[in-house]
Amino acid sequence: MRHMKLSEYRRQAYTPESRPDERTLRRRIDRGELAGKREGSRYYVLVDENGHEAQYLASVKPVNDLAGQVLAKAIEA
């Protein structure tokens, strides 16, 4: 798995007519609805080798920020 910039993911995953705003995608990452992470002010989406969102990770909803950080590190390893 790798991390894809949010802007790149947005272009690849959605058609121009259906593209959600980047703020919406950032909120989805913050809530655990979209598999991704935040590094400073930048957001990344976890994708598989084919560039598809890691669907099974998006279903994991951390209880709090610490739990989310621990899960993200475990997934990366």
C-alpha angles and dihedrals in degrees: 000000000000140000119253124196111257092236091053092047090050091054094046100041101045138046116239090255095051101037112130119220115269089242089060092052092047090053090050090054092047090051093046093245092118121043105244148096143235124233109187105306095339126093128206133189120220108235135176126240091281094053094254121138114263094250098185091055093053089063091061108092113192118223092224142347094277092052089048092052092049091049092048092052092047091051093049093053 
